[in-house]
């Protein structure tokens, strides 16, 4: 018997494109084929976890979050698709050779991460070398030299005890000693132990023979980029955290010559959120962003120039700067605008004055740090978002006339575009279809879908999405997004489940498939007859727990007044900081008949003092100046920490609560969830706690059997208490 609405089985069979931040698709040099990474939940690992303790790495050394990834190649014209490799192991990080004949990629199919290559003409694959590589993050894709003879990547150090990286408890010692004396803080080697999975030796592989020569050893490389002239690799090397109470990671920028000459340090104290590097087209210069500005440096000498030195305030960059084709100027995104800066610093122009769109990125030319120019002369392309309609699209900016023209704008959510000739490729999704790769022809204006990952969803019915408008007691405008039940009938009232996350505009996700899917695809709940509401919650207050109801409750009241929601069947749920918000809300109102808290924190006073197994106290920075926004230490703001900790108000809760988590953030997910459950159990409140051992923080990266279990529990929980 066929079905016409989404089921858990449908969701768990869904293939998806890998995380855009660490896995960009790769267009072949001739523009005819596309290589990309797919997460296939049915794929078998080459080895299973041997411990229930969470680790960032699998026993093979492959990244745990990539546990079901595989590499595909699709012919854009014919749609013929080819999966590289067998159905066992993890394949990731594809990269085309300069002549387009080969695709290099990483795979652990033989028991360790190694470098492989696929021959497009002969349709054969081979392992380049038995040496284990160490490409942990997606930014470390193998780099081809322009002659196609060599590949540069990071290798696992031969002298490293790999078991100490797999298991955080296997440090080779049974006594740890830390001191509060600043003179006896962690040494540099010990401080870097938390980044052990990044450690590696930078090597050059001969593609034909598998021989390897080493450029440098023992770095903690997070990103690397080969110069266009094959003379040097620039790497962002982790130097440690800002301090033991900070979550901010510092990097140094190093220039590693391929001829074996000395490594050159270009910059230090580069922060995680502003780590952008771009090579000039000729490979003789590069630019990088720094907390002090945008810097230009030469590969030939030590002189560096701050191209933004004359700005009144230091720019805050939101996207990677890109060069023009001639290398005479750089296009930058900062302070909500696009700027063109001459490479010699002589001239600066703002190109988007008057454009009432949020600029979310540039479109780069295929596999380069050069901006893509469309068929229209002197026009660059930028990715945009309309904050009012929530539509994403692309605008062409004529750099001579300083004029913006809309290429297209649609009810979609866009990411990771690239351009080639007259073709624009990008990832897109909508409220009723999951993310796929698409192509737009700037000459004909035609669009075509390149990939088709989930044909089994074709013909299913999904809940209609619409905006919700409400106001706070102070008459401040609030926005939200509503998914109607699949078989919605006007005039009939439905149980309503509200998704919450402080500091996040959930209406931004109106054109994502299932509202962004942080914990569950909300179209599943719509298929079960629930209405789903997501509410925008700006991060404006240091008393976030106290202020939450003024953002959430008016939106719920609006849906009730619209005749859609049943006021006696209200549910609330959230994950991570949203779990915190959920717990906080049900301590302040009894309107909700069911709640689900996933992977949250519930006691700021204990969370604040958490000491990791590596000896750092990063939650202090989170609480004081980060997402927690307490504005001071636990002792300076004692009452604020208490007032904003749901744990102190559990006696007010009358709502049944389902609690679930893995053991992410050094075990704090379990510790905090356990504290919540223990308190509710002591108070004889109705609660269920489910702990998924061996899983990290984001539930979307959990193993399929655990994803099946928690999603079914969520739906059953709401079904039991709201219907």
N, C-alpha and C positions, 0 to 999 in steps of 0.2 A: 504494500500500500504506500503511495507517495504522500508526502506532506508538503504544505505550502508556506510554513512559517519556520523560522530558525530554531534549531535544537542545539543542545550541548554537543551532540555528536557532530553536527555541522561545523560548529566552532572549533572543536578539537581536530577536525580533519583539515581545517583551513591552513593553507600555506601563506606565508607572508614574506615581504621583503625584509631583509635584515635591517637593524637599527641604522637610520640614515647618518647619524653622527659618526659611525665607525665603519660604514660599509657602503661606499658610493658605487653606483654602477659604472662600468667601463665600456666606452664606445670604441669600436675597432678603428684603426687609422683610416680605412676606406669609408667609414661611416655606415657600413652595411650590417654589422653585427653588434650585439650587445652582450656583455658578460656581466652577471649580477649574482648576488647571494640570496638564496631562499631559505627561510626557516621551515623545515618540513617536520611536523611533529611525529611522523611515522618513521623517521630515519633512526637507525640503530647506531649507538655509540660503539667505538672500537674497544672500549673498556668501560665498565660501570664504576661508580664511586665505591670504594671499599670501606668507607666510613660514613657514619651519619652526621659527622661534623661538617659544617659548611666550609668550602674552600673556593677561592676564585679560580682555581685550576682543576681540571680533571686529572686523574692519575697519569694520563699520557703527557700532560703539560699543556694541552690545549685549553683555551679560555672556557670556563664552565658555562658562561652565558651563551656560547656558540654551540651548545650541545646537540643541536639538531640542524645544523646548517649544511648546505650543499651549493655547489656552483653550477649555474646554467648559462648557456649561450643561445641566443635567439637571433635568427635572421629577420631583420626588421621588415623586409618586403614580403617574404613568403610565410613568416610566422613559425617556420620550422624551428623547433627547440631541441637542444641536446644537453643532457645532464652529464657533467664530467664525473667519472668514477663510478664505483658501485654504490650500493645503498647502505654501506657501513662506514662509520668514521665521520669525522668532521672535515669539511672542505671550506675554505674561505679565502678572502683577499685576492681575487683574480686581477691580473694585469696583462694587457696585450703587449706583445713584442712590437718594436717599431715598424716591422714589415707586415704586421697583422697576421702572421702565420701561426704564432704560438700564443697560448695563454699560460702564464705562470700563476701558480696558486699555492696555498698552504694546505696541508692535509696531515691528519694523525692516523690515517687508515692502517699504517704499519706499526702502531703502538707508540709513536712519538711525533711531534710536529716536525714536518720536513717539507722541503721545497720540491714541488712537482711542476711538470710542464705538459700541456696538451698540444698536440700537433693538429691543427685544423684540417690540413690537406689529407693526412693519412688517418685521421681520427684515432690517434694513439696517444697514450699517456705514459710517462715514465718519471721515475724519481730521479732527481738530479744528484742527490747525495744522501747518504745515511745520516749525516750530521744533524742532530736536533737543532731546530731554529727556535727563536723566542719572540715571535711577533704577537704581543699580547693585545695591543689596541689596533683598531682598524686603520689608524694613521700610518702604521708601519707596513703597508703593503710592499711587496718586493719591488725594487726599482731597477728597470732595464737601462743599460747604457745604450746610447743611440745607435751603436753598430749591432745591437742584438746579441752580442757575444757573452755578456756578463749580467749577473743579477746581484744586487746589493740588498742585504737584509741583516737581521740581527740573529746571532746564534746563541744557544744556551752555553754559558761558560762551562768548560770541561771540569773545572775544579770545584764546582758548586755541589752541595748536598741537596739534591732535588727534593728529597722527602721533607726538608724543613720548609719548603715553599708550599708544598701541597697541603700540609697540616700545620696550622698555626701553633699547635701545642708541641710540635716536634722541633724544639729549638736546640736540642742537644744539651740541655742543662735543666736541673730541677730546682735551682735557686735563682731568683731574680731579685736584684737590689736596685732601688731607685732613691734619689736624694732630692730634697727640696732646695739645697744649696745651689745657686746658679753656677758656681764653679765646678759642681759635680753632676751637672745635667748629662743627658745622653751624649756620647761621642758621635762623631759624624757617621761612622760605620754602623753603630747601633741605631742611630736615628733613622738611617736609610733602610733598616731591616723591614719596615712596614711596606716598602716599595720593592721588595725582593723579586717579585714576579716581573718587574720591568728590567732587571739586570741582564746584560748580555754583551756579547762581543760583536762589533760591527765587521762584517765580512763581505768579500766579493767572490761570488761563485762563477766558475767557468761553466757555462751552460752545457757544453759538449762533454767535458771530462769530469765535471763535478768537483774539481780541485778548488780549494778555497784559500784566499789570502786575507789576512786580517788588517783592518785599518786602525782599529783601536779596541781595547779590552776593558770590561768592567764598568761600562757606562750604564745609566738608568734612563735609556732613551724612551721617550714617549711619542715623539714624532720625528720623521726624517724626510728630507727632500733632496734629490739629486739635481745638481745644476744642469741647465740645458746644454752646456758645453762639455759635460762629463768630467769636470776638473775637481769637483768637491761635493761633499754631502753636508748640508746644514742640519744639525740635530738640536732638538729641544731636550735637554738632559735634566732630570729631576735632581735638585740639590737638597730637598727636604721640605718640611712644613715651615710656615712662617715662625711658629713656635709650638710648644707642646700643648697649647690650649686652642690652637687655631685649626680650622679645616682647610685653610688656604694653602695650596701647594706652590712652591717656588721652582722656577726653572732657570737654567743658564742656556745661552745660545752659543753653540760651538760650530766652528767651520772645520771640517775634517777633509783635508786634501786627499785625492786618490793617488797622488804620486809618492805618498809615504812621508811627506814633510810634516813639520810640527803642526799640531792642532792649535787653532787660534780661538781664543775666547772673545765673543762679540758683545755679550751683555749678560748681566746677572739680575736677579730679583724680578724676573718676569712672572706675572701671576697667571694662574690657571685660566681665568676668564678673558685674558687679553693676549693670548699667545698666537698671534698670526704672523706668518712668514711667507714672503713671495719672492721668487727669483725673477730678475729682469730677463727679457727674451734672449739676450746674448750671453747670459750666465756670468757677466762680469760684475754685476751689482745685485744686491738684494735689499729688501725693505723688511722691517719687523716692527711690530707694535710693542710698546713698553709703557709702564705707568707714567713715564715722563714724556711720551709722545710717539711720533712716527719717525723712525730712523732709517737713513740710507747708508749703506756701507759697501765698500769695494772689496773684491776678493784679492786685489793686488796690493793693498796697503792697509794701514791701521786707521786712516782717517774716517770718521763717521760724522754724519750731519743730521740734526734734528729738523725735519721738514716742517714741523708744527711749532717751532720755537717761538714764533711771533704771535701765536694765538693767545688771547687773553686768559683762557682757561685750558687746561690739558684735555684733549679730546678723549671721549670714551667710545672705543670702536666696537661695533656690533657685528661686523662681518670682515672676512679676509680682504685686505686691499689687493687690487689687481692692476697690472700694467696695461698700457696701450701697446699695440703691436710694434710700434717703433721704439718703445722703451724711453720715450721722452717725458711721459707723465704717468701719474698713478691715480687711480680712482679709489676713494676711501668712503666708508660709511661710518659716520659718527655724528653725535648730537642730532639724530633723527633725519639727517640729510645725506645726500651724495655730494662729495667734493672731488674736484680735480686739482691735483697738486703737481706742479712741474717738478721733474726729477732733480733739477738743480736748485729747487726751492725758490725760484724767482717769481712764481705766480701761483695764486690759489683762487679757485672759483667754486661757488656753491651752485649746483646744477638743478636742484629740485625745489627752489623757492616757490611756494604757492601750491605745491602738489599735496592734496589733502589725503594722502595715503601713508600708512606705515610702510617703510622700506625694510624688507626682511632679508635681502641679500642681493648679490650680483650674479650674473650668468657668466661663467668662465668658458673660454674656448676649450675644446676637448683636451683633457689631460695636460693642461698648462696653468700657469699663473697669469695668463693674459685674458683680459676681458673680451667677451664675444661681441662682435659687431654684426648686426643683421645685414640683410641685403640693402637696407636703406643707408646711404652714405653718412658717415660720421655719427652713427647712432649706436649707443650701447644699450644693453638690456638689463633691467632690474626686476626683482621679484617684489610684489607689493601685497598689502593686506588693507582692506577697507574696514576701519574700526566700527563703522556704523552697520554696514550690511554683512560683515564678516566674510565677504568674498575675497578670494585670492586671485592673483593674476600677474601679468607682466606688462611693464611699460617700457617703451623705447624713449631714450633721452637723446635728442639731437644735441651734440656737444657744441656745435657751432652756433646754433640759434638759441641754445639753452631752453629747449622746449620739450615737454613730455607728451607723449601720445600713447594711448592705451592700445596694447597689442590684443589682449583679451582679458576678461575678468569674469569669473564664474563661481557658482556655488560649490566650490571644491576647496580642499586643503592641500597645499603644494609643499614640496620639499626637493632639495638637491638637484637643481637643474644644471644642464650643460648645453652648449651650443656647438654646432658643426655645420659650416656652410650656411644654408638657408633653413636648417632644421634645428628645432629647439626640443630637447628631451627633458622630461621631468617626471617625478613621482606625484601621483594625485589620488585622492580618495574623496568619497562623498558619503552622505548619511545612509545611502542605500547600496553602496558597493565598496568593497575593501580596496586597499591601496594597490595600484598597478603602475607600470611605466607607460607613459604616453609620449607622443611626438606631435609637434605642431610645425607645419610648413608655413614660413613667413611669407612666401610668394602666393600660394594658393589660399592660405587661410584654413586649410583642412587639418583636422586632428584625427589621429588614429591611436588605438590602444595597441601597444606593442606586446605586452605580456597578458596572459590569461591564467592566473594561478588557481582560481577556484571556480571552475565551470559548474560544480555541484550546487552553487548558490543561485544559479540562473533560474528565474521563475519563482523564487521565494518572495513572499510579501513582507514588507518591513514597516515599522511604525513611522508615521509622518512626523517631521520635526517643524517646530515653529518657535519664534521668539516670545518671551514673556517680559512684560514691563510692569514694574511696581515702584514704590517709593518708601523710603524710611520715614520714621516719625518726624525727622527734620526736613522732609520733603526732598531728599536727595534721590535722584533717579537710580533705579536698580534694573539690571538686565539679567535674563536667564534664558535657558533653552529647555524646551519641553519635547519629549518624545511621546506621542500618543500610542495607546495600545494598537496592535496591528489591526484588529477588527473593530476599531472605534465606531461607536454609534453616538451621534449627537444627542445630548439630553440624558445620557446614561452616565452615572458617576462610577469612577474606578478607584481602586487603591492606588495611592501615589507614593513612589519611592524617591526621595531627594538625595542626590549625590552632593557632597560638600568637600571643599578644599580651600582653606583660607589663603588669601593672596593670589588666587588664580581666577581668571575670567573664563568660566566654563562655557560661556556663550561663544568663545573663540573656537570651541570644538563642535559647533553645530553642524559643520560639514565634514566631520570625521565619522568613520564607520563604527557606530557604537559608542560615541563620545570619547574617543581617545583610548579606551580600553586600558585603564591603569590596573583594574582588578577584574572586571567582568565586562563582556560585551553587553551593553545595556539594551540592545535590540533583542537579546534573549529574554529580558524581563518584559519588554513590550510584547513579545510573542506569547508570553504567559498571561497577558491581560492586565499588566501593570502600566500605569503612566509613570514616566521618569522625568524628574526635574533636576537641572543643574543650575546653580546660582552663582553669579559673579560676586567675589568677596575680595575687595581691595585690602592690601596689607597696610593699614593706616594706623593701627592702634597698638600700644604696648600692653593693653588689657584685652588681648584677643578673645579670651574665653568669655569675658563679660559682654563683649560687643557682638558676638556671633548672632544672637537671636534677631537683632535689628536688621540683619541682611537676609536671613533665611526665612523667618516667619512671614514677612509681608509678601514674599514671592509665593509661598505656599497658599496664603490667604487669597491671592489673586487667582490661582488655579482653581481654588474652591469656588470663588465667586463666578468664575467662568462656567460653572456647572460641570467641570470635568472630574475634579477630585472629590472623593468622599472624605469628609473631615474626620470620620471615625475610623478610617483605615489609612493612616499615615505611617510610612517607614522612613528611616534615615540610614545612610551608610557613607563610609569614607575609608580611604586607605592611606597609610603613612600619616602625614600631617592632617589628612582628612579623617583618619581614625581618631586622632586627638580631638578634632572639631566635633565629631559625632558623639563621643563620650561627654564632651563639654556641654553640648546642647541638651542631652537627656538629663543632665543634672539641674537644668534650669527650667524645663517644661515637661509636662506629662502628656503632651499631645501625641507623641509618637507611640505607636503600638508595637513596634519592632525596630531594632537597631542592629547594624553589623559594623564592627570595628576591625579593620585589617591593618596589621603591621604598624600600629600607632605608638605614641608615647603618652603617658597619662599622669606622670608625676615628675614635674620639672625639677623638684628638689633632689631626687635620686638620679635622674637623667643627667643633671648638671655635674655631678661628681663621679660619673662613670670613668674608671681607669681601664684603658685597653690592655690587652696582653702584651702589647709593645711598649707600654709605659707612657702613652700620651693621654691627654684629657681634652679631646677635640670638642666634646659637647659643651664645654665652657664657652668657647667662641660662638657656637651655634646659639646658645641661650642668651648671651649678653648682647651681641651685636648682629647675629645672623637671623635665621628664620624665626627664632623664638622671640626676638625683639623685647627682651626684658629691660634693656637699658642700663644694666649694671650687674654687679655680682650678686650672689645669693644673699650676702649679708647686707649689701647696700639696699637691695630691693626685696627684703625677706617677705613682706606681705604680698607683694605683686606675684612672686613665684607661687605662693600658696593659693592666692585667688585664681591663678590661671592653671592650676593643677586639678583636673577632675577627680583625682584620687581622694581629695579632702572633702568631696561633696557626694560621695557615692550613696550616702544615706538618703539623698533626695531622689534617687533613680527609682522609677516604677516601670520602666520599659524593659522587656526581655532583650538580652544582648547576646549576639553571637560574636565571639572573639576568635581571630585566627592570625597566624603569623609564621614566618620562618625563623631564622636566627641571624638576620643581617645586622649590620652596624656593630660588629664585635659581640653579638649576643644580646644587644639591648632590646631588639624586637621581642625576644622571648621574655626577658626580664621585666620589661614594661607591661607586656600583655599578661604575664603571670601575676604581676602586682594588681592589675585591674581585676582579674578573675578572683584572686584571693580575697580582695576586699568585698566583692559582690557575694562571694560564697559565705564570708563571715556574717554579712548582713542579711543572709537568706533571700537574696535577690535571684531572679531567674536568669541564668547565664550558662553558655556553653563555650568552652575553650578548646581550640584545635591547634596543635603545634605540628608543623611540617618540618621534621628534622632534616638537616642537610641542605635546606634551601636558603637562598639569600634574601635580600629585601624585596626587590620587585617581583610580584607574583606572576607577572606575564612571562618571566624567564624560568619559572619552575618547570619541573618535569611533568609530562603529560598526565600521569596518573594522579599527581597532586593537584594539578589544575582542574582535572575532572572532579575530584573530590570537593574542593572548596567551592567551585561554582555550583555544584549540585546542592551543597549545604546552604548556600546563600538563597537559592531559589526555594528550597524546601522551607527555610526559616520564614521567609516572607509569605509563602503560601500558607503556612501553619498559622501565622499570627495576623494576617491581613485579609484572609478570605474565609 
